[in-house]
């Protein structure tokens, strides 16, 4: 059993920053207070000048296992996650084969149990013809994060466009329904028009193909279904100002039936960056113009947007090359998401308290994660120590993604992740991965 006491550290938690001692006994937080002197043997960490945050919970990642492990694996990407302060993840079903049956879903849990360094959960996938299997997952309410519907095509060819299937899932699923919302008809029409007009498409055509209208139409349809059936809906990676009107910021998160996510790359990049980064930042839904990016920031800060995630989606560099049709959509981000937000804290754009709320507290509340997402006595000790006065430069040598690249290479962050604890065990320490078998399957209080 590993016991740790953090002494005189600035604890960022539940809208406050307080200098406290935090005592971790085994897997859980035993005590938070002043001048804690445990009787048990423990490792003491001097927290002066450092901040302690609850571990990031990323509700949308693609770790590519099984079947696509030339790009990534649960092991490699969970290593990158904990190096960046992400202690728990929820992974998408568009692997190979896709997780469209309970048996295939459980296969992913088995792999994670054997290899993951971060806590894990997996979405049950929906197709046009597996609704009966999806609804069997209702009995797994405490054991899986939710079901995922691609209401727009993306990596893995899991588009669900059969309306009777959609109505059935929204009507009968007892689990949270997470949706990728882009209208396929609009996308195909936009592509056809551009192809006829210009011939070869370029990276900056991507937000024209996957347009604001395509996002709004699909998100509006999803929210209308949720309202009709009183479904628990979570719309992933919002990218447009217009979509914000579909969501509510007038009630507390715990009372919402419809919630929304924003991803770090849509807060950081804009369409101007295609000239510099090209297909490296091609993703679905597309990174759009500055007007939309500014609206996303406003929606995040006024609680229209509920959580921050990554949609971490690694591809090999060879898979990100032209022509447009062949360049894969998605970018690796999970190692750097917290640092990205700390960058914006340093710029004065967001507070530390709001970062913790949107990356930890709100994710736990949105998904009803049991005993995680907060620094509370009795909760699992998923914790991150950050130094806000130590720079981190992204380079080939410290990128841990299996794909080996990042669109943030050479970016200098004004902060660093110093240590990451998963269930009380230090799994990342001063630049080194400590491969403790600490990770657990997340549970949910449904």
C-alpha positions as CSV (number, residue, x, y, z in Angstrom):
1,X,0.0,0.0,0.0
2,X,1.4,3.4,-1.0
3,X,0.6,6.3,1.4
4,X,1.4,9.9,0.5
5,X,1.0,13.2,2.3
6,X,1.2,16.5,0.3
7,X,2.3,19.3,2.6
8,X,1.5,22.9,2.2
9,X,0.2,22.5,-1.4
10,X,-2.3,24.8,-3.1
11,X,-5.4,22.7,-3.6
12,X,-7.7,23.7,-6.5
13,X,-11.1,22.2,-5.8
14,X,-14.8,23.1,-5.8
15,X,-14.3,26.8,-6.7
16,X,-11.6,27.4,-4.2
17,X,-7.8,27.5,-3.9
18,X,-6.6,26.7,-0.4
19,X,-3.2,25.8,0.9
20,X,-3.7,22.5,2.7
21,X,-2.2,19.2,3.5
22,X,-3.7,16.2,1.8
23,X,-3.1,12.7,3.1
24,X,-3.6,9.7,0.8
25,X,-3.9,6.3,2.4
26,X,-3.9,3.5,-0.1
27,X,-6.2,4.2,-3.0
28,X,-8.2,7.0,-1.4
29,X,-7.9,10.5,0.1
30,X,-7.9,9.9,3.9
31,X,-7.8,13.5,5.1
32,X,-7.6,17.1,4.0
33,X,-6.5,19.7,6.5
34,X,-3.7,21.5,8.2
35,X,-0.5,20.1,9.8
36,X,-1.4,16.5,9.0
37,X,1.2,14.1,10.5
38,X,0.1,10.5,9.6
39,X,1.0,7.7,12.0
40,X,1.6,5.3,9.1
41,X,4.7,5.3,7.0
42,X,4.2,7.5,4.0
43,X,6.0,9.5,1.3
44,X,6.0,13.2,2.0
45,X,5.8,15.7,-0.9
46,X,6.7,19.3,-0.3
47,X,3.9,21.2,-2.1
48,X,5.2,24.7,-1.6
49,X,4.9,26.6,-4.8
50,X,2.9,23.8,-6.4
51,X,-0.8,23.2,-7.1
52,X,-2.8,20.0,-6.6
53,X,-5.7,19.3,-9.0
54,X,-8.1,16.5,-9.3
55,X,-7.1,14.2,-12.2
56,X,-8.6,15.1,-15.6
57,X,-11.4,12.9,-16.7
58,X,-11.5,12.9,-20.5
59,X,-14.9,11.8,-21.8
60,X,-13.9,11.3,-25.4
61,X,-10.8,9.6,-26.7
62,X,-9.9,7.1,-29.4
63,X,-7.2,4.7,-28.3
64,X,-7.5,2.5,-31.4
65,X,-7.5,-0.9,-29.7
66,X,-8.4,-3.5,-30.9
67,X,-7.6,-3.6,-34.6
68,X,-5.9,-0.3,-35.2
69,X,-2.8,-0.6,-33.0
70,X,-0.4,0.5,-35.7
71,X,-1.7,4.0,-34.7
72,X,-2.1,3.6,-30.9
73,X,-3.0,1.2,-28.1
74,X,-4.7,1.5,-24.8
75,X,-1.3,1.1,-23.2
76,X,0.5,3.7,-25.2
77,X,-2.2,6.4,-25.1
78,X,-2.9,5.8,-21.4
79,X,0.8,6.5,-20.8
80,X,0.5,9.7,-22.7
81,X,-2.7,10.5,-20.7
82,X,-1.2,10.2,-17.3
83,X,1.9,12.2,-18.4
84,X,-0.5,15.0,-19.1
85,X,-2.6,14.8,-15.9
86,X,-5.5,12.7,-17.3
87,X,-6.3,10.0,-14.8
88,X,-9.5,8.6,-16.3
89,X,-10.8,8.2,-19.9
90,X,-13.9,7.2,-21.8
91,X,-13.1,5.5,-25.1
92,X,-15.1,5.4,-28.3
93,X,-16.4,2.3,-30.1
94,X,-15.1,2.8,-33.6
95,X,-12.3,0.3,-33.3
96,X,-11.8,-2.8,-35.5
97,X,-14.1,-4.6,-34.9
98,X,-16.3,-1.8,-33.6
99,X,-17.8,-2.4,-30.1
100,X,-21.3,-3.2,-31.3
101,X,-22.0,-6.2,-29.0
102,X,-21.6,-6.6,-25.3
103,X,-19.0,-9.3,-25.9
104,X,-16.9,-7.0,-28.0
105,X,-17.3,-4.3,-25.5
106,X,-16.1,-6.5,-22.7
107,X,-13.1,-7.5,-24.8
108,X,-12.0,-3.8,-24.6
109,X,-12.4,-3.8,-20.8
110,X,-10.2,-6.9,-20.6
111,X,-7.4,-5.2,-22.6
112,X,-7.6,-2.1,-20.4
113,X,-7.6,-4.2,-17.2
114,X,-4.3,-5.7,-18.4
115,X,-2.6,-2.7,-19.9
116,X,-4.1,0.7,-19.0
117,X,-2.3,3.1,-16.7
118,X,-5.4,5.3,-16.4
119,X,-8.9,4.5,-15.2
120,X,-11.1,3.5,-18.0
121,X,-14.6,3.1,-19.4
122,X,-15.9,2.3,-22.9
123,X,-18.9,3.4,-24.9
124,X,-21.3,0.8,-26.4
125,X,-21.5,1.5,-30.1
126,X,-24.7,2.0,-32.1
127,X,-25.2,0.9,-35.8
128,X,-28.2,1.0,-38.0
129,X,-29.0,-2.6,-37.1
130,X,-27.9,-3.4,-33.5
131,X,-30.5,-1.5,-31.4
132,X,-31.6,-4.7,-29.6
133,X,-28.0,-5.4,-28.5
134,X,-27.6,-1.7,-27.5
135,X,-30.6,-1.8,-25.3
136,X,-29.2,-4.9,-23.5
137,X,-26.6,-2.5,-22.1
138,X,-29.3,-0.9,-20.0
139,X,-28.5,-3.4,-17.3
140,X,-24.9,-2.3,-17.3
141,X,-25.8,1.2,-16.1
142,X,-23.3,1.2,-13.2
143,X,-20.5,-0.3,-15.4
144,X,-20.3,1.7,-18.6
145,X,-20.2,5.4,-19.4
146,X,-22.9,5.4,-22.1
147,X,-23.8,4.6,-25.7
148,X,-22.3,6.4,-28.7
149,X,-24.1,7.4,-31.9
150,X,-22.3,8.7,-34.9
151,X,-24.9,11.0,-36.4
152,X,-22.4,11.9,-39.0
153,X,-19.7,9.8,-40.7
154,X,-16.2,9.7,-39.2
155,X,-13.3,7.3,-38.8
156,X,-14.7,3.7,-38.7
157,X,-17.7,4.0,-41.0
158,X,-20.3,3.8,-38.1
159,X,-22.7,6.4,-39.4
160,X,-26.2,5.9,-38.0
161,X,-28.8,7.4,-40.3
162,X,-31.7,5.1,-40.0
163,X,-34.4,7.2,-38.2
164,X,-36.4,4.3,-36.7
165,X,-33.2,3.1,-35.1
166,X,-32.4,6.6,-33.7
167,X,-36.0,7.0,-32.3
168,X,-35.7,3.5,-30.7
169,X,-32.4,4.3,-29.0
170,X,-33.5,7.7,-27.8
171,X,-36.8,6.3,-26.5
172,X,-35.6,3.2,-24.8
173,X,-31.9,3.7,-23.7
174,X,-31.6,4.2,-20.0
175,X,-27.9,5.2,-20.4
176,X,-26.4,8.5,-21.4
177,X,-26.4,8.9,-25.2
178,X,-23.3,10.6,-26.6
179,X,-23.6,11.9,-30.2
180,X,-21.3,13.0,-32.9
181,X,-23.5,15.5,-34.8
182,X,-22.9,16.4,-38.4
183,X,-25.6,16.1,-41.1
184,X,-24.4,13.7,-43.7
185,X,-26.5,15.0,-46.6
186,X,-25.2,18.5,-46.1
187,X,-21.6,17.3,-46.0
188,X,-21.9,15.3,-49.2
189,X,-23.6,18.2,-51.0
190,X,-20.9,20.6,-49.9
191,X,-18.2,18.2,-51.0
192,X,-19.8,17.8,-54.4
193,X,-20.1,21.5,-55.0
194,X,-16.5,22.2,-54.0
195,X,-15.2,19.2,-56.0
196,X,-16.9,20.4,-59.2
197,X,-15.8,23.9,-58.7
198,X,-12.2,23.5,-57.6
199,X,-11.2,19.9,-58.5
200,X,-8.7,19.1,-55.8
201,X,-9.6,20.1,-52.3
202,X,-7.2,21.6,-49.8
203,X,-7.1,21.6,-46.0
204,X,-8.9,24.9,-45.6
205,X,-11.8,23.5,-47.6
206,X,-12.6,21.1,-44.6
207,X,-14.7,23.6,-42.6
208,X,-16.6,24.4,-45.8
209,X,-17.3,20.7,-46.4
210,X,-18.2,20.0,-42.8
211,X,-19.9,23.3,-42.4
212,X,-21.6,25.2,-39.6
213,X,-25.0,24.3,-41.1
214,X,-24.1,20.6,-41.1
215,X,-23.3,20.7,-37.4
216,X,-26.4,22.7,-36.4
217,X,-28.9,20.6,-38.4
218,X,-27.6,17.4,-36.8
219,X,-27.3,18.8,-33.2
220,X,-30.8,20.3,-33.5
221,X,-32.2,16.9,-34.6
222,X,-30.5,15.1,-31.7
223,X,-31.7,17.6,-29.1
224,X,-35.2,17.4,-30.5
225,X,-35.2,13.6,-30.1
226,X,-33.9,14.0,-26.6
227,X,-36.7,16.4,-25.7
228,X,-39.3,14.2,-27.2
229,X,-38.3,11.1,-25.2
230,X,-36.7,12.8,-22.2
231,X,-33.4,11.1,-23.1
232,X,-30.1,11.8,-21.3
233,X,-28.2,13.3,-24.2
234,X,-24.6,14.5,-24.3
235,X,-23.6,16.2,-27.6
236,X,-19.9,15.9,-28.2
237,X,-17.4,18.4,-29.7
238,X,-19.5,21.5,-30.3
239,X,-17.9,23.8,-32.9
240,X,-20.3,26.5,-33.9
241,X,-21.8,29.6,-32.4
242,X,-25.2,28.7,-33.7
243,X,-25.3,25.4,-31.9
244,X,-25.0,27.1,-28.5
245,X,-28.6,28.2,-28.7
246,X,-29.6,24.5,-28.4
247,X,-28.3,24.3,-24.9
248,X,-29.2,25.7,-21.5
249,X,-27.1,27.6,-19.0
250,X,-29.9,28.6,-16.7
251,X,-30.0,25.5,-14.6
252,X,-27.3,23.6,-12.6
253,X,-25.5,20.8,-14.5
254,X,-26.9,18.1,-12.2
255,X,-30.4,19.1,-13.4
256,X,-29.7,19.1,-17.1
257,X,-30.9,16.3,-19.3
258,X,-29.1,17.7,-22.4
259,X,-25.4,18.6,-22.0
260,X,-22.6,19.6,-24.3
261,X,-18.9,19.2,-24.7
262,X,-16.2,21.4,-26.2
263,X,-12.7,20.1,-27.2
264,X,-9.4,21.8,-26.5
265,X,-8.4,22.0,-30.2
266,X,-11.6,23.9,-31.1
267,X,-10.7,26.4,-28.3
268,X,-7.1,26.6,-29.4
269,X,-6.9,26.5,-33.2
270,X,-9.0,28.3,-35.9
271,X,-9.3,28.1,-39.7
272,X,-6.3,30.4,-40.1
273,X,-4.1,27.6,-38.8
274,X,-4.8,25.4,-41.9
275,X,-2.2,27.4,-43.8
276,X,0.5,26.5,-41.3
277,X,-0.6,23.0,-40.2
278,X,-2.6,21.7,-43.1
279,X,-4.0,18.2,-42.6
280,X,-2.4,17.9,-39.2
281,X,-5.5,19.7,-37.8
282,X,-8.0,18.0,-40.1
283,X,-10.7,16.6,-37.8
284,X,-14.4,15.9,-37.6
285,X,-16.2,18.2,-36.9
286,X,-13.8,20.6,-38.5
287,X,-11.9,23.4,-36.8
288,X,-13.7,26.6,-37.9
289,X,-13.3,30.3,-38.0
290,X,-12.4,32.8,-35.2
291,X,-16.0,33.9,-34.7
292,X,-16.9,30.3,-33.8
293,X,-13.9,29.9,-31.6
294,X,-14.7,33.0,-29.6
295,X,-18.3,31.9,-29.2
296,X,-17.1,28.6,-27.8
297,X,-15.0,30.4,-25.2
298,X,-18.0,32.4,-24.2
299,X,-20.2,29.3,-24.1
300,X,-17.6,27.6,-21.9
301,X,-17.3,30.4,-19.4
302,X,-21.1,31.0,-19.1
303,X,-21.8,27.2,-18.6
304,X,-23.6,26.7,-21.9
305,X,-20.9,24.2,-22.6
306,X,-20.5,21.8,-19.7
307,X,-17.2,19.9,-20.1
308,X,-13.8,20.1,-21.8
309,X,-12.5,17.0,-23.6
310,X,-9.9,16.1,-26.3
311,X,-11.5,13.7,-28.9
312,X,-7.9,12.4,-28.9
313,X,-7.6,10.6,-32.3
314,X,-4.1,9.6,-33.4
315,X,-3.1,8.7,-36.9
316,X,0.3,8.0,-38.4
317,X,1.8,11.0,-40.2
318,X,1.7,8.9,-43.4
319,X,-2.1,8.8,-42.9
320,X,-2.4,12.6,-42.7
321,X,-1.1,13.4,-46.2
322,X,-3.0,14.6,-49.3
323,X,-5.1,14.2,-51.2
324,X,-8.0,15.6,-49.2
325,X,-10.0,12.4,-49.5
326,X,-7.2,10.2,-48.1
327,X,-6.0,12.5,-45.3
328,X,-7.3,11.0,-42.0
329,X,-9.4,13.2,-39.7
330,X,-8.3,13.4,-36.1
331,X,-5.3,14.6,-34.0
332,X,-3.5,13.4,-30.8
333,X,-4.1,15.7,-27.8
334,X,-4.6,13.8,-24.5
335,X,-1.0,14.4,-23.3
336,X,-1.3,18.1,-23.6
337,X,-5.0,19.0,-22.9
338,X,-4.4,20.2,-19.3
339,X,-1.3,22.2,-20.3
340,X,-3.3,23.8,-23.1
341,X,-5.9,25.0,-20.6
342,X,-3.1,26.2,-18.2
343,X,-1.7,28.2,-21.0
344,X,-5.0,30.0,-21.2
345,X,-5.1,30.5,-17.5
346,X,-1.7,32.2,-17.8
347,X,-3.2,34.4,-20.5
348,X,-6.0,35.4,-18.2
349,X,-8.7,33.8,-20.2
350,X,-9.9,31.2,-17.7
351,X,-9.4,30.6,-14.0
352,X,-7.8,27.5,-12.4
353,X,-11.1,26.8,-10.6
354,X,-13.0,26.9,-13.9
355,X,-10.4,24.5,-15.6
356,X,-10.8,22.0,-12.7
357,X,-14.6,22.4,-12.9
358,X,-14.8,21.7,-16.7
359,X,-12.1,19.0,-16.9
360,X,-12.9,17.1,-13.7
361,X,-15.9,18.1,-11.5
362,X,-18.4,18.6,-14.3
363,X,-17.3,15.4,-16.2
364,X,-17.9,13.4,-13.0
365,X,-21.3,15.1,-12.5
366,X,-22.3,14.8,-16.1
367,X,-21.6,11.0,-16.2
368,X,-22.4,10.3,-12.6
369,X,-18.8,8.9,-12.0
370,X,-18.5,7.3,-8.6
371,X,-16.0,8.8,-6.2
372,X,-13.8,10.6,-8.7
373,X,-13.4,14.1,-10.1
374,X,-13.0,15.9,-6.8
375,X,-10.5,16.2,-4.1
376,X,-12.7,14.9,-1.2
377,X,-12.1,12.7,1.8
378,X,-13.1,9.2,0.9
379,X,-12.7,9.7,-2.9
380,X,-10.2,7.9,-5.0
381,X,-6.8,9.7,-5.0
382,X,-6.7,10.6,-8.7
383,X,-4.5,13.7,-8.4
384,X,-2.2,15.9,-10.4
385,X,0.7,18.1,-9.2
386,X,1.4,21.1,-11.5
387,X,4.0,23.7,-11.4
388,X,2.7,27.0,-12.9
389,X,6.1,28.5,-13.1
390,X,8.0,25.8,-15.0
391,X,7.8,25.7,-18.8
392,X,7.2,22.7,-20.9
393,X,8.2,22.5,-24.6
394,X,6.6,19.9,-26.8
395,X,9.1,18.1,-28.9
396,X,9.7,14.7,-30.5
397,X,11.6,13.5,-27.5
398,X,8.8,13.9,-24.9
399,X,5.8,13.1,-27.0
400,X,4.4,9.7,-25.8
401,X,1.7,9.1,-28.4
402,X,2.5,6.0,-30.4
403,X,2.0,8.0,-33.6
404,X,5.0,10.1,-32.5
405,X,3.8,13.6,-33.5
406,X,1.7,16.4,-32.2
407,X,0.2,19.6,-33.9
408,X,1.6,21.4,-30.9
409,X,5.3,20.6,-31.5
410,X,7.6,23.4,-30.5
411,X,4.9,25.1,-28.5
412,X,6.1,26.3,-25.1
413,X,3.6,25.9,-22.3
414,X,4.1,28.1,-19.3
415,X,3.4,25.3,-16.8
416,X,4.3,21.6,-16.3
417,X,2.7,18.4,-15.0
418,X,5.1,17.2,-12.2
419,X,3.3,14.2,-10.8
420,X,0.2,12.2,-11.6
421,X,-1.5,9.8,-9.1
422,X,-4.0,7.2,-10.1
423,X,-5.9,5.5,-7.2
424,X,-3.2,6.7,-4.8
425,X,-0.2,5.4,-6.8
426,X,2.2,7.7,-8.5
427,X,2.3,6.7,-12.2
428,X,4.1,9.8,-13.6
429,X,6.9,11.5,-11.8
430,X,9.1,14.3,-13.1
431,X,9.0,13.2,-16.7
432,X,9.2,9.5,-16.0
433,X,6.4,7.0,-16.3
434,X,6.0,4.6,-13.3
435,X,4.1,1.6,-14.6
436,X,2.2,0.7,-11.5
437,X,-0.8,-1.6,-12.0
438,X,-3.1,1.1,-10.4
439,X,-5.9,1.7,-12.9
440,X,-9.5,0.6,-12.3
441,X,-12.7,0.3,-14.3
442,X,-14.8,3.4,-13.5
443,X,-18.2,2.9,-11.9
444,X,-21.2,5.1,-12.2
445,X,-23.9,5.9,-9.6
446,X,-27.0,5.4,-11.8
